[in-house]
Amino acid sequence: MEKKLTIADIIAMKAKGERIAMLTAYDVSFARLLDSTGIEMILVGDSLGMVLLGYDSTVPVTMAEMLHHARAVRRGVKRALLVGDMPFLSYQVSETEAVVNGGRFLKEAGCDAVKIEGGFAVCDTVRALVKAVIPVMGHIGLTPQTASQLGGYKVQGRDLDSARRLVVEAKALVEAGVFSLVLECIPAQLAEAITASVRVPTIGIGAGPHCDGQVLVTHDLLGMFEKFRPSFVKTYVDLAPQIRAALTAFKEEVSSGTFPDAEHSFSMQAEVKDLLDDKGA
């Protein structure tokens, strides 16, 4: 088995010019599949609220829900670095509560690190988490937990003032102690500038090709989430129609009585069948 990746391994990849791949997982089946491909980081994202639980946003997701899914994913991950997404209000109320909740991701769910959204407002929280030996991945640009304050799910950093702010926020988060930084929905040129200005790896999502790594929601790239599809997502396979076709075929065969057939049924020894036939007579 390949050795388990560490925070130091991820940071070293930036120095070596090696690109980092990251995807989401919410259960053990997908976790095993992702881990088997050599993906460097797996995120148990609060996106599970929309993808799995049917919420309209990530805001309703609870710590209990995140820990439940993180524990399942942990059982399927042997090599990749596992990151748990801290849900809304799990780290904003106080630094003490943030440390307690962050610690639960490591202690109860077996995550290697946590991810929190925000810039200047969370720098002190990052320091508190890092002081408690809880590795932190930052997240700036479009921050889904506070998307309503940003005017919806829109590209951030397009004007000079907001671009400058994101650059300064990135540097502040690095100084606070994040080991990597997600850049979501910002112009490619801005992401390139931030990537060049910080010493930790940047992970882009809708941030162009110049980041040190890329992350997507796995269900998006597999074409399994049909409610909406962000324009920055590349769909590598469109599974939803294929899954629906298979399910429809199953239903039709059950209705017609063609499934299960002899190939998918068990037989018994001849003497037992004879005994049953005799008793039936």
Backbone hydrogen bonds, N-H to C=O, Kabsch-Sander energy under -0.5 kcal/mol:
donor,donor_aa,acceptor,acceptor_aa,energy
5,L,79,R,-2.9
10,I,6,T,-1.8
11,I,7,I,-2.4
12,A,8,A,-2.3
13,M,9,D,-1.3
14,K,10,I,-0.8
14,K,11,I,-0.7
15,A,11,I,-1.1
16,K,12,A,-1.8
17,G,13,M,-0.6
17,G,14,K,-1.1
18,E,13,M,-2.8
20,I,212,D,-1.9
22,M,214,Q,-2.2
23,L,41,M,-1.6
24,T,216,L,-1.0
25,A,43,L,-1.8
31,A,27,D,-2.0
32,R,28,V,-2.4
33,L,29,S,-1.8
34,L,30,F,-3.0
35,D,31,A,-2.6
36,S,32,R,-1.9
37,T,33,L,-0.7
37,T,34,L,-1.3
38,G,35,D,-1.0
39,I,34,L,-1.2
40,E,21,A,-0.7
41,M,21,A,-2.0
42,I,81,L,-2.7
43,L,23,L,-2.7
44,V,42,I,-0.5
44,V,83,V,-3.0
45,G,43,L,-1.4
48,L,45,G,-1.8
49,G,46,D,-2.0
50,M,47,S,-1.2
51,V,47,S,-2.8
52,L,48,L,-2.3
53,L,48,L,-2.0
55,Y,49,G,-3.1
61,V,58,T,-1.3
66,M,62,T,-2.2
67,L,63,M,-3.0
68,H,64,A,-2.1
69,H,65,E,-2.0
70,A,66,M,-2.6
71,R,67,L,-2.3
72,A,68,H,-1.3
73,V,69,H,-2.4
74,R,70,A,-2.6
75,R,71,R,-1.2
76,G,73,V,-2.0
77,V,73,V,-0.6
77,V,74,R,-1.2
78,K,76,G,-0.5
81,L,40,E,-2.8
83,V,42,I,-2.8
83,V,81,L,-0.6
84,G,113,A,-2.5
85,D,44,V,-2.1
86,M,84,G,-0.5
86,M,115,K,-2.5
90,S,87,P,-2.0
98,A,94,S,-2.1
99,V,95,E,-2.4
100,V,96,T,-2.2
101,N,97,E,-2.7
102,G,98,A,-3.0
103,G,99,V,-2.6
104,R,100,V,-1.4
105,F,101,N,-1.2
106,L,102,G,-1.2
107,K,103,G,-3.4
108,E,104,R,-2.2
109,A,104,R,-1.3
110,G,106,L,-0.7
111,C,105,F,-2.6
112,D,82,L,-2.8
113,A,82,L,-1.3
114,V,135,P,-2.4
115,K,84,G,-2.2
116,I,137,M,-2.0
118,G,139,H,-2.7
122,V,119,G,-1.6
123,C,120,F,-1.3
126,V,122,V,-2.6
127,R,123,C,-2.2
128,A,124,D,-2.2
129,L,125,T,-2.5
130,V,126,V,-2.9
131,K,127,R,-2.5
132,A,128,A,-1.3
133,V,130,V,-1.9
134,I,129,L,-2.1
137,M,114,V,-2.9
138,G,180,S,-2.6
139,H,118,G,-0.6
140,I,182,V,-2.5
142,L,140,I,-0.5
142,L,184,E,-2.7
143,T,141,G,-0.7
146,T,143,T,-2.0
147,A,144,P,-1.4
149,Q,146,T,-1.0
150,L,146,T,-0.9
150,L,147,A,-0.6
151,G,148,S,-0.9
152,G,147,A,-2.9
154,K,152,G,-2.0
156,Q,185,C,-3.1
163,A,159,D,-2.2
164,R,160,L,-2.5
165,R,161,D,-2.2
166,L,162,S,-2.0
167,V,163,A,-1.9
168,V,164,R,-2.3
169,E,165,R,-2.8
170,A,166,L,-2.4
171,K,167,V,-2.0
172,A,168,V,-2.3
173,L,169,E,-2.5
174,V,170,A,-2.0
175,E,171,K,-2.4
176,A,172,A,-1.7
177,G,173,L,-1.1
177,G,174,V,-0.7
178,V,173,L,-2.0
179,F,136,V,-2.4
180,S,136,V,-0.7
181,L,201,P,-2.1
182,V,138,G,-2.7
183,L,203,I,-2.5
184,E,140,I,-2.2
184,E,182,V,-0.6
185,C,205,I,-2.5
186,I,206,G,-0.8
191,A,187,P,-2.3
192,E,188,A,-2.2
193,A,189,Q,-1.9
194,I,190,L,-2.6
195,T,191,A,-2.6
196,A,192,E,-2.0
197,S,193,A,-1.1
197,S,194,I,-0.6
198,V,194,I,-1.0
203,I,181,L,-2.9
204,G,202,T,-0.5
204,G,213,G,-2.9
205,I,183,L,-2.1
211,C,208,G,-0.5
212,D,202,T,-0.7
213,G,202,T,-1.4
214,Q,20,I,-2.2
215,V,204,G,-2.4
216,L,22,M,-1.1
218,T,216,L,-0.6
220,D,217,V,-1.2
221,L,217,V,-1.7
222,L,218,T,-1.6
223,G,220,D,-1.4
224,M,219,H,-3.0
225,F,219,H,-1.0
226,E,224,M,-0.7
233,V,230,P,-1.5
235,T,233,V,-0.6
236,Y,221,L,-2.0
236,Y,234,K,-0.8
237,V,221,L,-1.3
239,L,222,L,-2.7
239,L,237,V,-1.0
240,A,223,G,-1.8
242,Q,238,D,-0.7
243,I,239,L,-3.1
244,R,240,A,-2.6
245,A,241,P,-2.2
246,A,242,Q,-2.1
247,L,243,I,-2.4
248,T,244,R,-2.4
249,A,245,A,-2.3
250,F,246,A,-2.1
251,K,247,L,-2.2
252,E,248,T,-2.4
253,E,249,A,-2.3
254,V,250,F,-2.3
255,S,251,K,-2.3
256,S,252,E,-2.1
257,G,253,E,-1.0
258,T,253,E,-1.5
259,F,253,E,-1.4
264,H,261,D,-0.9
265,S,262,A,-1.5
273,K,269,Q,-2.1
274,D,270,A,-2.6
275,L,271,E,-2.0
276,L,272,V,-2.4
277,D,273,K,-2.6
278,D,274,D,-2.5
279,K,275,L,-2.3
280,G,276,L,-2.1
281,A,277,D,-1.8
